[in-house]
Amino acid sequence: MKRIQPVILLLAAMTLFLFYRQSHRQSFTEGITRAQTARMLAWTVCDMNKDRAKSVEPLIDVDSTLWYADEITTVLAEGIMKKDGDLFHPIDYLTWKEASNIADFFDISLSIPVFQKRKPIPLEKWLQFFDRLLAEQDIDIKIIKKEQKILAVPSASDTLDRWQVKTDSGIYSCEGLALEKYLDQTVTAYIYQNQLLMAVPADPQQAEIITASTSVDTDNTKAAEAPSESFSQNDPLPAASAPDIRVCIMNDDFSSEAHKNLRLTSDAAWQLTFHNKVIQYPADEVVELNIDDFSEDGETAEAVPENHHFMTILSINRSCGNPSYSGRLQIMRSKDALFLINILPTETYLKGVVPSEMPASYHLEALKAQAVCARSYALSAVKNPKYDFADLNDSTSCQVYMNQGTDTQTDLAVDATACEVLSSRQKIVTAKYFSSSCGSLSSSDDIWGYPDTASQDTHMTERLETEPPGIPALSSEEAFRNFIFQPAENTYLESSDPWFRWQTELSMAHIRSNIAESFAKRMSADPKRFTVLSSDGTIDPDDISQIKVVKRAESGVLQKIKLTGRNQELTVSGEYNIRCLLAPSSDTAVILQDKSTRNGMSLLPSGYFFLEEINDGEQITGYKIYGGGFGHGAGLSQNGADTLAEKGYDYREILTYFFEGINIENVNTLE
């Protein structure tokens, strides 16, 4: 490229770019969350073991069961922090302006850098202020700042609970902190009694603090920086529009994140950083890594292909065969398993998500809508990671990734919507989606809410999937039965889809077998949604003789059932739990409305169904199940989006059809 500008302008441009890039990176990877701030401040002003405020109105985005709920209630009751209407934004980073407001409360001056008031305050700066607060205020609570060596963390210990850490001074509660990176290292800790409120490296050259919503780079090898020097000369400058995302790659059947061994190769020259060495391999060279190759828990290896080529994992099978991944692959040992993390730019990641979540043959506007939803979900995960070591996984529990190969049409959809997300009040909206609708859409609360919690998402509402959307009234068994058996002709968007209506049949013997196999497992995973009433508190699957519907939402989705026997009564809430317990057997067919069949389903297609008894005299021998739709039923229906695109809707119109009160904005314009 010709140098057509003076050197001074080039330097100025580079300076501006680096400033922008660094300040944008801060908004994702540095700072302290509002929830963590609330925890530090709440324990500073009162002994939370004894005194917990209870007088604040419920907040939409603060689940009373989560680790930060009491602390947020306390700082709001004391007036130390402020809410945003009925929101607190617990996982957002604390901004300079918000930190300044806290400083004003304690009559401590805090200067805000020019143009930075809406940017996250770096953790280092926050702790400098916190040190002043402890030194200058006459506070009864005595928080101690001292060095501690991290001896054990939950992921590498069978004796520690999720939010515990063992140091050379004892076991502490460390709610909201992910301290795996500091195992066997010395940290400077802020401690009150049995609470470790914050920890930072005692050696300032170590990496920054890892919180539960901070991006974690688990590589601890000194040679890990070598790959970027080898391959970076031809790489483009990193985009300032979005962070890299960390995807945990699951095993063949998506049942576990753990791998016993991994076989890697590439279609180009590639290198492996391992045991403080960088090893170069030619194209097509296969390397197998086993647990025994790693000397200790937390040790990592990293594979990087040359010139933006792909790494292929020969030990994993997907619908497309052995999957190939862009970016870099990190392999981490934890206990007796290996974990595989793909680290890559978010926009590149999305090109592996969209064709895996929606057929590439769908209309382009539907694919664009899917891309915006997937991007919104991904960036929400970056701010609130599923794991300490990864933001999300590649299964249906998050977003399916690289189950299908990339496609030019889906690539176009991602590029055409670059950086666009669903937003509300300058915040990213976590966009949920599913496969096919029965003609009625559910609210977020219908699917994921608990009876004793406030609404978590007001953008997914109950509505009939008609033009324009109608209001459903399907909570009674009679109304829902009529809806399934006699839908108004040509009224619903997806009435011609095979999954619009389906049916199957289960014997009581099979239902009892499901209860024996899955009830305890699901109750352990989701205890608030299960109750057991029996003389000795145990479950006897063979005693179950009847199923009754207890609650159905206005959208028609089943929310609660009762399983009864002579000596017990079991209740199950939540459409997913119900679908699991009433899953068909491997040889039981689900019959679709076009008379095609599906076998081997691990759960019922949806929670939109009703039960019809099969009787032999007075004995119930099984149930016929009549339902509709495929998936949870809240948010964007992928098949419905394609139908709207066929009708001429553009992707923005599709998104506003399925999500109420949202904007579609460039993520760089959001706070």
N, C-alpha and C positions, 0 to 999 in steps of 0.2 A: 504494500500500500504506500502511495506517495505521501510524503510529509508536507502537507499544504498549509499547515498552520504553524505559527511560531511555537517554539518550545515552551514558552511560558503558558500558552493556552492549553497545550497538551498536559502540562503538569497540573494546571488548575482543574482540568477535566478529570484527570486521574484522582486527584484529591477529593473532588466532589463525589466521584463514583465510590471511592473507598469509604468516605464518610457515610454516604447513603446506605451502602452495603452493610457496614458495621451497625449503624443505628437500626436498620431493619432486622438484622440478625438478632439484635438484643430483644426485640419484641417477641422472639420465639424461644430463644435459648438461654437468656440470662434473666436475673431478677429473682423476685420472691412473689409467690402467689398471694392473693388477698386472704385466702384461707390460712396459709402459713403465717402471714402477718397477724391475723386475728389470734392464732394460737399463741404466738410469742407475747402479744400485748395482753391477752386475757390472763395468762399466768403471771404476768408482771404486776397486774393491779389487784389480783385476788387469788386465793388458794382454791383452784378449781376442784381439788379433792373434796372441799367442804362447801364452797359457795358457788352456786350456778344460777345465773339469772334465768327467769322464766316468763318475763313480762312482755316480750317482744312479739308482735304479730308474725304468723308464719310467712315464710318467703317461698316463692315459687321454685327457686333453684337451689334451695338448701334442704336436703333430705335429713330429717331428724335422726336417722339412724347412722349417719356418716360421722367420721372422726372429728370434723370441724364444726359440727352443729352447735354444741354448747359454747364453744369459744366465740363463734360469730354472734350468738345471742348475747353473750356478755359484753363484747365491745360495742354492740349497738345500744344495749341498755345503759352502758356507761357514757355513751356519746363520743367514744374515741374514734370510731369509724362510722361511715354513713352508707345507707343503702340507696339503690336506684329504683324508686317506686316500691314494688314488691319483689325486687331482685337484689341479690348481693354480688353476683358474678364471682363466686369463690375461686374458680380456676384461672381467672384473669390475673395478669401480673399487676402488682402495685405500681402505680405511676408516680412520677415526681410530684405532681400536683396533690395526689392523695397522701403521699408521705409528708408533704408540706402541711396539709391539714392536720395530720396526726401530730406533727411537731408543734403546731399552733395550740393544740389542745393541752400539751404539756408545757407551753410557754418556752419552747426551745426554738431558736432560729434555724432555718434550713434554706439555703439558697438553691434556687432552681436554675439549672443551666438554660441559656437562651434557646428557644425553640424546642425544649425537651419536656415541657410540663405534661404532655400526654404520652410520653414514652415511659417504658418501665424504668424504675430506679434500679441500677445495678445492685446486686446483693452486697457487694463490698461497701457501697455508699450507705445502704440501709443499716448494715451492722455498725458502721461508724456512728450513725445517728443513735442506734440502740445502745451502744456503749456510753454515749453522752447521757442518754436517758437514765441508765442505771447509776451513773456517777452523780448526776445533778439533782435527781428527784429524791425526795424523802419518802421512800417506798418501804413498806413493812416487809413485803416479799423479797427475799434475798436470793436473787439468781446468781449463780456462781459461773464464772468463765474460767475453764481450765482445760489442760490437755488430757486427752483420753486415747488409749489405743483400742481400736475396734477389733475384738477377738472373734465375734460370731454374728452372723446376720441370718434372717429367716430362710433365705434361699439355700443356705449351706448348713442348716442346723435343723434337726428334728425336734428340738426342745423349745425353740423360740416361737412365739406367736407372730402373726403377720407384722404387727407394728412394735416389735421389740428388737433391741440390740444389746449384745453383751460387750462390755468394755472391761479394761483392767480394773475398774472400780465397781463393777457390778452390772446388773441387768436393768435397763431403762426402757420406758415407753418412748417411742420415737415417731408418733403418729404424723403421717404426711411426708416423712423423709425416707428416701431410698438410699441406703448407705453401703450397698454392696461394693461399690468401687473403692471404698476405704478399708476393706477387709485387710487386717494385719498392718494398717497404717495408723499413724497418730494424727488426731484431729483436735482442733480447738472447739470445745463444746460449751454450749450455754445450757446449764442444768438447774432445775429446781426440784429438790427432793428426788422422786423417782422418774422425773420427766426430762428427757433430752429434747430441748426445744429447737436447737439448730446446731449444725456442725459444719465446720469449714476446715480445709487442710491446714495443719499446723505449719507445714512447709509451703510458703507462698508460691513456690514453683509448681506445686501439684495442681491438678485440675480443679475447676470450680465445684461448688456444692451441688449435689444431685438431689433435687426435690422430686416429689411424686409426679410433677407435671413438667419436668425439665428433660430435654433430650439427653440421653446417656450414650456416650461413646465408650464401650466396654474394652477397647483395645488398651492393653497395658504394656505392650512391648516397645522398647526404645527404637527398634528398627522400623516401626510402623509408618514413619514419615517418609521412608525411602520411596515407596511406590509413587507418591504424588510428585516427587522430583523426577522420577523416571518417565512418567507418562503425561505430565501436566503441560509440557510445552505446546502441544497441539490441541489441548483442551480449550473450549470456550470459557470465558470468565463466568463464574457462577451467577445465576440469575438472582436478583435481589427480591424477586416477587414471592418466593415461597421457600421454606426450609427443605432440607433433605428429610426423607421419611424413613423410618426403620420398620421393616416388615418381618415378622417372625414367620418362617416357612415351616408349615406343619408336615406331618408324615403322610403316607400314601392315602389313608382313608380319613384324614383330617381329625383323627381321634386324639392326637397328642402333639405337643410341641417338641417332644423329646425324640432324638435319633440315637441309635446305637453306633452307627457309622455313616460316613458320607463319602461319596465318590464324585470327584470334581474333574471337569475338563473344560476346554474352551476351543472355539474355532479359530483362535488367534494365539499368538504368544501371550503368556500370562505369568504372573508372579505370586508367590505365596510368602507372606510375612509370618514367621513362626519361630519361637524360641530365640528372639532377638536377631534373626537372620532373614535376609531376603533371598528367596530361591527362585531362579528363573526357569520356566518350562516352555518348550516349544508348543505350537498348536497341536491339538488332539492328544497331548500327553495326559494320562489319567492318573490322579493321585487319590488314594484312599486314606481317610483320617478316621482313627478309632479312639475310643475313650482313653485307652492306655497310652496313646501318643501325647496326651496332655498330663503334665506332672501334678497339677493341683486344680482345685476348684477356682473358677474365675479366669483361668488362663484362656487366651484367645489366639486364633489364627485369622489371617485376612487374605482373601484372594481377589486379585484385580486383573482384568483382562486389558490388553493393549488397544489403544485407539478406539475406545467405545464399542468394543465387541462384547460378546456375551459369555457368561459362565454357565455351563450346563451341569445339572446335578443328575448323575446317572443312577443314583440310589433312590430317587423319587420318581413316581409315575403320576401323571395327570391326564386329563382327557386328551391333551395335545401330545402325549408321550412324555419323554424326559423334559422337564421344564428348563428354559434358559432365561437368565436374568441379566439385566443391565446393571450398571453401577458396580458396587463391590459387595462381596460376601464375607460376613464375619461369622466364625464358628467359635462358640464359647462352651466350655465344659462347666456343668453344674451338677454336683453329686455324680451319679452314675449315668449321665446322659450328655449328649451334645445338642446344642441349640444353634439353629441356622438363622442368621439375620441378614436380609438384603437391604442395603443402605443406598438410596438413590434419590435423584430429584423428584419432587412430588409430581410434576407434569409428566415425567417419564413413567412413573408408577401408574398414573391414571391410564396410560395407554395399554397397560396390562390388566387393568380392572374393567374398563368399559366393555370389551368384547367377552370377558368372562361373566359379566353380570347381565348383559343384554345382547341378543343375537345381532351380529353385524349387518344382517339383512334388513333390520328395521329401518324405518325412515330416518333420514339424517337429523331432523328436528327432535325426534325422540331420543336419538343417541346424544345430541347436545344436552338435552334435559338430564339424561343419565350422567353425563360428564360433570355437570354442575353439582348434582347431588353427591356424586362420588368425591369430588374435590372438597365440598363442604364437610362431608363426613371425615375425610382424611385429615384436613387441617384442624378439625375439632379434636381428632385423636392425637395429633402432635401436641396440642395444648393440654390434653388430659390422657396420657398414655395408658394403655391396657396393662403393660408390664413395666418393670424397672428397666429392662434392657431393650424393649421394642415398643413402638407406638400402637401397633395392632397386628393381627395375623392375617393369613391369606385364605381364611375359610368363610363360610356363610355367617359365622358369629360376628364377623366384622365386614369385610368386603372380599369377595372372591378375586384372587389375583393370579394371573398367568395359568389358569386352568385351561384356557384357550390361547392360541397364539395371537399376536397383534394383527391388526387389519387396517388397510389404508382408510376405510370408511370411518372406523372408530377413532383412528389417529386424527382424521380431519375434524371430528366432533370435539376432541380434546383441544386441538390447536385453535379452533374457531371460538372456543369459550375460554381461552387461556386466562387464568387468574380469577375467573368469575365464581362467586359463591352466593348461596342464599344468606341473607342477613336480616337482622331486625335490631333496631336501636344501636346500630354501629357494631354489632356483634355477629359472629358467624352462627348460623342456625345449623344444628346437626340434622341433616336430611336423611330420613328413613325411606326405604322403598321396598317393594315386594313384587312378586311375579304377576299374579292375575287376581282380579276382583270378582266377587260374587254379585256386584251391583251396589254394595254398600261399603262405605269407608269408615274406619274407626278413628277415634281420637287417640292421642298418645296415652292418656290415662286409661282408656279401655283396655289397652294391650299391656302397658308396662307399669301403670300406677298401682300404688297400694291404697287400701281404704283410708288409712290414717295419714296420708301425705297430700300436700297441695299439688295442684297441677304442675307438671314438669315441662310441658310444651303446649303452647296455645296455638301453634301453627298447623297442627294436624287435628282436624275437627271431624265430628260425625257428619256424614253427608251421603246422600244417594248419588251414585255415579251416573247422573243424567245430565242433559243439557237444557237449562242450567241445572246445577246441583240442587237436589231436593233435601228435605229434612226427614231422616228415617224415624220410624216409630215401631221398632221390631223387638221390644224387650219381652213381650208375651210369647208364649210357646205357639199359640194359635196364629198370631200375626206373622211370626217368623216361618212357621210351617207353610202358610199361604204364600209367603214371599219366595220360598224355595220351590214349591210345587207349581205356582201360578204367577210367574213374573210377567209384568205387562209387556206385551210383544213389542219389539223394536224400541224399547224405552232406554235400556241400559247400554252403556258404551261397549261392553264386552260380551253381550248376550250370544254372540256367535262363536266365542272361544270355547274349545273343548272343556276347559277347566271351570267354565261358568257354573256348571252343575255336575255333581259326581255322587256316587253312592258306593257303599261297601257293607259288609256284614261281619260281625264278630261274635264268636261263641262266648258264653260265660267262662268256659274253661280257659280260653285264650286270655280273656280279661284278667282272670285270677293269676295267670302266669305272668302277665305284664306287671301286675301289682307286686308279685313276689320278686320280680327282677328289677323293677324301676322305682317303686314307691320310696323306699328308703334313700336311694341315690338322689332322686329329685328333691326330697324333703331336706336332705343335707345341703344341697346346692341352693335351695330357696326356702328356708324354714318358715318365713312369715306367711307363706301361702298354703301351709298344710296344718291340719289339726287331726289328732287321734284321740278318740274317746273309746276306751275299753277298760275292762276291770283291772288289768295289770299293766296298761300302757303299751302293750305290744300289738303287732299287726298280725292277723291270721288271714292270709289271702283266701284260703279255702272256705272261709265263713261268709265271704262277700256274695250277696245274692241279688242285689238291685242297685241301679244307678238312677239318681234323681237330679234334675236340673234345679239349682238353687238361684242362680242369677245370670241374666243375659243383659248385655248393654242395649241401649236404644239402636245401636248400629247392627244388632243381631249377633255379635260375637259372644260366644259362651265365656262366662267369667268365673263361674263357680259350680261345682257338682258335689254331690254327696254319695258316697259308697257305703251301703248299709249291709249288715248281717244280723244274726241273732244276738251277738255279743259285742258288737263294735259299730262305730260310726266314724268314717273317715271323710274329711272334706278337702277338696283340692281346688285352689284358685289359680287363675292365670291361664290364658289360652294355650301357651306353650306346654305347661305341665299337663294339662288335660289332653292335648294332642299326643304327648309322649305315652301317657298311661293307656290311651285307647288306640295305640298304634296297631295297624294290621299285622298279621303274621307274614312271614316271608313268602308264603304261597297263597296269600289272600289277595285277590285282585280289587283294585279301586276302578270302578267303571265310570268313564267320563260320558258327557252328554252325547258325544258322537259315536258312542258304543266302543271306543277304543279302551284298552285296559292298561293299568300300571301295576306292577308287582314289586315286592321288596321294599316298600316305603317304611322308613324308620319312625315315622309319626304321621298322623292324619294330615291331609293336604292343608287344612285351615281350621280355625276355630269357629267357623260359620257353619254349624250343622245342628241337627236335632236327632234325637234317639227314638226309635220305635221298637217296643218290646217284641221278642219272639217267644211265644209261650207254648209249653207242653202241659196242658191242664192248668194248674195253679202255679206251676214252676216256670220262672224265667230262664230260658236256655241260651239266650243271646240277644243281640240288638242289631236291627238294621239302622244304618247311619246314612242320612241324606244331607248333603251340604253343597257348598259352592266356593270357588276361589282357590288360590294356591299362594300361601304365605300368610304373614301376620295381619295384613289388611289395613295398615296405617301408613300415611304418606303417599308417595308416588307409586301408582300401579304401572309397572313397565309395559304390560300389554295394553293398558288403557292409554298410556302416553303414545304408543305407536298408533292406536286408533285415532287419537286426536290429531296426530301429525298427518295421518291419511286424510283427515277432514280439512286440513289446511292451517292448523294451529302452528305457530312458530314455538321455539323452545321456551321463550319467556311466557307465552300464553299457557303453555302446558304446565309450567311450574306454578304459575299463579292459580291455575285450576285446582291443583292438588294441595297447595300450601297457602294458608290464609294469612294475610297481613305480612307478607315477606317482600323484600327487595332483592334484586339480582345486581350485585355490585362487584367491582374489582377489589380483591382482598387488600390491595395496597392503600385503598382509601379508608379502610376501617381503622378504628382505634387499636 
